[in-house]
Structures are given as structure tokens and as C-alpha cells.
């Protein structure tokens, strides 16, 4: 409700009648701003008034409390402060605004009233009093204590913390994010090591200070810190430095073997061989090994925020299942940061994205993430093929493509679909289906050129170039088509338009076929599928009965939860639905092994598989009519054809150090 007359604060809250009058005037002007529906200031390409001083106190990180203090140069009059909303790499308006609390804005020791814009929640409006040159902003960022996705999830424990700077900054509207300079600092718990792509400045005990950077660079340079910290040098001779910086739950999880470290060094070499240039001055793989934070990867230009279960190095299954994470985020330094879709180059963090080219941004990156996992030795050639088989099988179990084309999954990339019924809704399929489209393009180039050229030639021409050029350089669909055409004459528009707009039930598997391989199914899982099930604690029966089951922390024999049911599958027709807990199979207490044995025993028979499930407080008996046995994806050679997959995953570089 807007104030109709000046209202003064208590005398204890102000210093003298002049200050009280200023507060009253401020409140009245705030009302005026809202009733006139004032717009945000026009963004101008000019330097800001001065440098924003930003200090984040992380000593409360064990309690998931980040304390923020900013000093922002201003001039008197109306001011709009923005909280970053559209987060690069997350592809949507995901700024965790609800995590902000305790906001207080002052100038010369006096509080300044503020009001949230009721039409744009990420904007705060205030009036800067006469004579004020700087305002002080204080608030707390309350990191989630459970769940969440990407950087909006759990990011701190009593042993470590991950800081994305967009979470802890308010900035003035009306200035380009690349023209606003910020001097950042972080106060750390005693004896915690840290890493970031930011350049260090003069520091003192317990306070990490960094050189001034643009707001754009700051948000692009996360920080990790922890009680257990270790750095490995992955650098090549005569090349910009590259480091693997790790924080972990406990010291034993830092036990990377010499072979694993060589894989990561080979990753750096292979990426350089692929792109022919490095568009960074240095690069840091920021790796968090924890069972108590969310797990994902988020790309940045000179670093990446990678979060995996604690046993990434110590569990062979986890290492195999997670092998594409660091390669994927590293490729983004070229595709997504140096070059990115023009619709993703915005003047500030509160301008909307155009996500229509995410099938290039993420699809091509997913493709090369798998390729570099193979070329670096993280995967054997067989494991690379196993991975492709699993991806292909997932996509043929996506009936949602009959109503929703791939292009729409990119256009709507700013929101994530729930896990339940994802095969029918479709989610962010531009990752994996996009990768199969690029496999199609790669094998088409190899076939047409007799092996003389490949998609690598496109990657080198499109993302390579001058090492000193840090970008960003935008690209369009037409740019992609033209670059492909320069590598190999082909109807690229026809091929890609068909893939992007198709509502056919079949997945795009032409790249596998042209590569000399076909998707087949067997009763036992391949090595990658088996490792993925164990590492992710899932039971994947989507290719057979149509169930995806989350075993979570359950021990064998305990109930597990159905996370998805393939639309139209035997499980679907039996009435199973996400959220049900499986209690028993044919009268025996549930376990993944017992269910798989029951599926095997029912093969070729007539007796249904009987499941006892718990759902919404009731126990239900469900009869599943399925008699085709267990089915797991594999790739099999097509006799009489050229093998074009093996060269794709073959190393291109040699160790030089």
C-alpha cells in the first residue's frame, strides 16, 4: 500500500531532523516511483561511476550462511539494484532470489528504504539521498540445506563450500555487465584452501582478495574452498597453465592415481589438438568430491564448477560413469564461452536468453565430451561404444518425440522438466539427442570425404583461431550451416531441419549406422551401463519392462522408488506410476536382483510378474504382463561396412612432457 504522507522513523533510528526529513522524502518518492510505473534505466555502454567493493564472508559456510557486504558508488536520485536472474550455463531465469535474507542498505550510517518492484521481483528500487556517493549493502545468502539442482542446490558443508558469485551480488541497473568493475574478496574459515580463476591480489590471513574484474568476469569465475584441498598441475609445455583443483569430504578421496592424472593431462592435450587454440590465459578445473552437495557441472570461460560424488577417483564404477563431466565442461570454454549463440550474449544478467541453438551449444559439447573421454583414455574404445549404446537406447525410449520436436526442447531450455514422466514430457533432450545429430554429421563428413575430413575440421575452423581472442563471439544457425558447408558440401540445412523438427517415433541413429555399428539388445548390461547403475544407485529397466527405479541409499532387499515409467510400456499398461515404492516381487521382498530374475524367468511364458507396491499410504498388487526378458543396449558391428566410430575416439595427440 503506497504511503499518502511522509512517515518519519523513530528518533532512535535517525540522527537529527535533517536525516528524518530525508527518510520521509525517500518513502514518498518510492511511492511516486511505483505509481508512475517507472521503467528500469536504459543500459548504456559506458564505464560505471566507480568500483564496487564486494566481500563475502564464508566463515558461516558450515551453517550454509554466506554474509555479503557491498560498497556501491552511486549518485543522488532514483536507483534500481538488480539481483542476477538469467544465469549463463543454467540457460534460464534461475537466480536463487528466495535465498536472500537480511537485506539492509545504508549511506553515511543511515538506513535507506527500498522497495521490490512488484512486476520484476529481481529489481529493488530506492532513492539515493543528496550528498551520498556510496551506499553500503548487506545481506545473507542462505544456501539450501537439502536438494536443489545445479548451483541452486546444496553448496556448503562443514568441510567445504562452492561459491557462484551471482548468488551474492546486487548491481546497479543501466550499465553493461562488462563495464561494471567489481573488487571481490572472500573471508574463509581457518586453514581452508581455495581455488578460483580470479587473479589474486594482496591478501591477508583468512581473507582472499582478488584483482578488480568486470561483473561479467566475476560471475564467470566461481570459487571453491575446503578443509581438504589439493591442486594438480595439468599444464602443457609452452601453453597456458591448467590446474585440477580439488576440495573433498575427506583426504582419502584425493587419491587420484598416476593413471587417472595422466587421463586428465591427456584431456588438455586432446582438446588443444581438436580446437587448435586456447582462448584462456589459464584454466582451472574446480572439482568438488562430496556426497553432501548436489552433483552437476557448470561451465565458465577460464574454469568449470564440477561436483561429483566423493568416490570419483576411488571407485572404478564412479570414474567410468562420470568420465564425460570434465571433458564436457572443458569443451564449453570454446563452445559456449569463447563462441556462443548470439541470443545468449546479453548486456546484463537480467536480460532474457534466446535458447534456440542449445542443440549446438550443449549438443555438440555433449558429443565432444564423449569423444574426448575416449581420446584421453578415460574410456576404452569399448566403453565409448557402450556409452553410445546407452544414449541411443534412452532416446528410442522417448515416446514424447511423437508430439514434441527436438527444437522445442531447446526453445524451452530455460525450464527443466520434472523427472517423472520425462520420457513423455521430454526434458533437455538437446544434450543427448543433439549429440547423436552431431555424430550423424561427423560420420557423413567422413563418408563423403573418404576419411580425409571430419567434424574435427569444423570444430577447429569454428572454435579455433587466434589464441589471444577471448571473445565472446556470437554465432547464428546460418553461421553453423556455412561453416559445415566449407568443410564438406552437403544439404546441411535439410539434414538439420529434419532432425530438429521431426515428430517421428524413431531416434536419429543414422550416425551409428553410417559409423558401421547397430544398436542391439542382450540380457546382460554392458560395462558402462552396469557402472552407471551402481554409481547412480539406479535400476534401469526402461528397455524391457519400462521402469526406471531409484534405489537411493537403500540396501538390497529394501523398497526402492519408481522414478519414471516409459509411456506405453508393459509397466505403464499395468498401472505403475512414478512415486510408487516397490515392496515385493512374486511374493519375495524387493531387490533389484530379484526383479531382474523375475523378468528373466517370465521370458517366453504366460505368467505375469506380480509386484507389491506402496503408494499414497496404500499397498497395491500390480500384475505386469511382460515376457521378453531383460534387455540392455549394446553396439554390434555391421558386417561389410567401414568402422568410422573407432577413429572418432582415437587419440590425436602425444604426450610432450
Order of alpha helices (4+ residues) and beta strands (2+ residues): alpha-beta-beta-beta-beta-beta-beta-beta-beta-beta-beta-beta-beta-beta-beta-alpha-beta-beta-beta-alpha-beta-beta-beta-alpha-alpha-beta-alpha-alpha-alpha-alpha-alpha-alpha-alpha-beta-alpha-alpha-alpha-beta-alpha-beta-beta-beta-alpha-beta-beta-alpha-beta-beta-beta-alpha
